[in-house]
C-alpha cells in the first residue's frame, strides 16, 4: 500500500534533494523511501548481532541515573 507523506524541511534541503533527484533520475519520494529502507535494515542488522539474553535486557536502564557508587552498592549487598 502506498500512502502520501508530507515532510517539512528547510528550503536548502529541498533544493538539494531536487538537484540530487535530477542527477540520479530518482524521484524525491524514491530517495526518501530508500533512506528509510537503509535505516530499517541497519536496525535489523544491529539487533541480529545481539544474543537473545542481551536483546531482552536492551533498554532496561533507559532513563535511569546509575554510576559506580550504585554498582559498588549492588556488589556489597550481593556478597554479604
Secondary structure by P-SEA (a helix, b strand, c coil): cbbbbbbbbcaaaaaaaaaaaaaacccaaaaaaaaaaaaaaaaaaaaaaccaaaaaaccccccccccaaaaaaaaaaaac
